[in-house]
Amino acid sequence: MITRQQIVDWIKKLDTVYSEQKDFLSRLDSDIGDGDHGVNMARGFNAVASALDTAQPADIGAALKTVSTSLIKTVGGASGPLYGTFFLRCAAAFAGKQEIDLDAWTAALEKGVQGIEQLGKAQKGDKTMLDAWFPALDALKSASGSGIKEALEAAADAAEEGARATIPLQARKGRASYLGERSIGHQDPGATSTMLLLQTAAAILG
């Protein structure tokens, strides 16, 4: 089972991860976007960590609702609303829960990914964060019945493969799409921040 405290620890660890990877993410974003994805993610999850300390959420749903609200308020560009929507959908699925099993985690992530898909109006192959989320979700579904650690690691590996697979793609959504064929040859920063999120989940929640 995954507990409320593990979820909080995961989110707070993301504050450290995005701070450490800030320059890397922004460098990826400078190739095909505004160049601020790393700064935005670091600022957003720093605000999230502070908000969690202040709110002391009583359950998993409340914790992730705090995450969503903080990200929407502090993360610029498309990433704030997209990640905010993801966490809000997950929060609704986990309302009142103190602990969750792998099936509940997978079902909630699917709702979160559907939220990203609906808001961003993107699909697989558009060179967005969904190119990491979709394979990660497929890996989780395939791992049903396995241990939580194994399933989360499989999802993280799939997200990494998905992020790397964006390199040869031409962007069809967001600012990167304005570059046309010039967007080919660059790894999508949103898919990369999703990869980091899922790798951290595997390390903390497993």
C-alpha positions in Angstrom: 0.0 0.0 0.0 1.0 3.6 -0.6 0.4 5.8 2.4 -0.5 9.5 2.8 2.9 10.2 4.2 4.6 8.6 1.3 2.6 10.7 -1.1 3.7 13.9 0.8 7.3 12.7 0.9 7.1 12.1 -2.9 5.8 15.6 -3.6 8.4 17.2 -1.3 11.2 15.2 -3.0 10.0 16.7 -6.3 10.9 20.1 -4.9 14.5 18.9 -4.7 14.5 17.0 -8.0 13.2 19.9 -10.0 15.5 22.3 -8.3 18.5 20.1 -9.2 17.2 19.5 -12.8 16.1 23.1 -13.4 18.9 24.0 -15.8 18.6 20.8 -17.7 14.8 21.2 -18.3 15.2 24.9 -19.2 18.0 24.0 -21.7 15.7 21.5 -23.3 12.9 24.1 -23.4 15.2 26.8 -24.9 15.7 24.5 -27.9 12.0 24.5 -28.8 10.1 26.8 -26.4 10.5 29.7 -24.1 13.4 28.3 -22.1 11.6 28.6 -18.7 10.2 25.1 -18.1 12.9 24.2 -15.5 12.5 27.5 -13.7 8.7 27.1 -13.7 8.7 23.6 -12.4 11.3 24.4 -9.7 9.3 27.4 -8.5 6.1 25.5 -8.6 7.2 22.6 -6.5 9.0 24.8 -4.1 5.6 26.5 -3.6 3.9 23.1 -3.3 6.3 22.0 -0.5 5.7 25.1 1.5 1.9 24.8 1.0 2.0 21.2 2.2 3.9 22.2 5.3 1.3 24.9 6.0 -1.8 22.9 5.2 -0.9 19.6 6.9 -3.4 17.7 4.7 -5.4 15.0 6.5 -5.6 12.6 3.6 -4.1 11.8 0.1 -6.9 13.6 -1.7 -6.4 16.8 0.3 -2.6 16.6 -0.2 -2.9 16.4 -4.0 -5.6 19.1 -4.1 -3.0 21.4 -2.3 -0.5 20.4 -5.0 -2.9 21.2 -7.8 -3.9 24.6 -6.4 -0.2 25.6 -5.8 0.9 24.6 -9.3 -1.9 26.4 -11.1 -1.0 29.6 -9.1 2.7 29.5 -9.5 3.7 27.6 -12.7 3.8 29.7 -15.9 3.0 28.6 -19.4 1.0 25.5 -20.2 2.6 23.3 -17.6 0.8 24.8 -14.6 -2.7 24.2 -15.8 -1.7 20.8 -17.2 0.0 19.4 -14.1 -2.6 21.2 -12.0 -5.4 19.4 -13.8 -3.5 16.1 -13.4 -3.2 16.4 -9.7 -6.7 17.7 -9.2 -8.1 14.6 -11.0 -6.0 12.4 -8.8 -7.1 14.3 -5.7 -10.7 13.6 -6.5 -10.0 9.9 -6.9 -8.2 9.8 -3.5 -10.6 11.9 -1.5 -10.6 10.8 2.1 -8.0 8.0 1.5 -5.1 7.4 4.0 -3.6 4.7 1.8 -4.1 3.3 -1.7 -3.2 0.1 -3.5 -1.6 -0.3 -7.0 -5.0 -0.6 -8.8 -6.2 2.7 -7.2 -3.0 4.4 -8.1 -3.3 3.3 -11.7 -6.9 4.3 -12.0 -6.3 7.7 -10.5 -3.3 8.3 -12.9 -5.5 7.4 -15.8 -8.0 10.0 -14.8 -5.2 12.5 -14.4 -3.8 11.7 -17.8 -7.3 12.0 -19.3 -7.4 15.5 -17.8 -4.1 16.5 -19.5 -5.4 15.0 -22.8 -8.6 17.0 -22.6 -7.1 20.3 -21.6 -4.2 20.1 -23.9 -6.1 18.6 -26.8 -3.0 16.6 -27.7 -2.6 13.0 -28.6 0.2 10.4 -28.8 3.0 11.5 -31.1 2.4 15.3 -30.8 5.7 15.7 -28.9 4.2 16.6 -25.5 4.2 15.3 -21.9 1.6 12.8 -23.0 4.3 10.9 -24.9 5.7 10.0 -21.5 2.4 9.6 -19.7 0.8 7.2 -22.1 3.5 4.5 -22.1 3.9 4.9 -18.3 0.1 4.3 -17.9 0.3 1.3 -20.2 3.2 -0.1 -18.1 1.2 0.3 -14.9 -1.8 -1.5 -16.4 0.4 -4.3 -17.6 1.9 -4.6 -14.1 -1.4 -5.1 -12.4 -0.9 -7.9 -9.9 2.8 -7.2 -9.5 4.3 -5.5 -6.5 4.0 -1.7 -6.2 7.8 -1.3 -6.5 8.1 -3.3 -9.7 5.1 -1.5 -11.2 6.3 1.9 -10.4 9.8 1.1 -11.8 8.2 -0.2 -15.0 6.2 3.0 -15.4 9.3 5.1 -14.8 11.3 3.2 -17.4 8.4 3.5 -19.9 8.2 7.2 -19.3 12.0 7.6 -19.9 11.7 5.7 -23.2 8.7 7.8 -24.1 10.6 11.1 -23.4 13.5 10.0 -25.5 11.2 8.9 -28.3 10.1 12.5 -28.6 13.5 13.5 -30.1 12.7 12.5 -33.7 9.1 13.8 -33.5 7.9 17.1 -35.0 5.9 19.1 -32.4 2.2 19.6 -33.2 1.1 21.4 -30.0 2.3 24.4 -28.0 5.0 26.9 -28.8 7.3 24.1 -30.2 4.8 23.5 -33.0 5.6 27.0 -34.4 9.1 25.7 -35.3 7.7 23.0 -37.7 10.4 20.7 -38.8 13.0 22.6 -36.7 11.4 21.0 -33.6 12.7 17.6 -34.8 15.9 16.4 -33.0 15.0 17.8 -29.6 13.7 16.0 -26.5 10.4 17.5 -25.3 10.8 19.2 -21.9 7.3 18.4 -20.7 7.8 14.7 -21.4 11.1 15.0 -19.5 9.6 16.6 -16.4 7.0 13.8 -16.4 9.7 11.3 -16.6 11.4 12.9 -13.5 8.1 12.9 -11.7 7.5 9.2 -12.3 11.1 8.2 -11.5 10.8 10.0 -8.2 7.5 8.2 -7.5 9.3 4.9 -8.1 12.1 5.8 -5.7 9.8 7.1 -2.9 6.6 5.2 -3.2 8.1 1.8 -3.9 
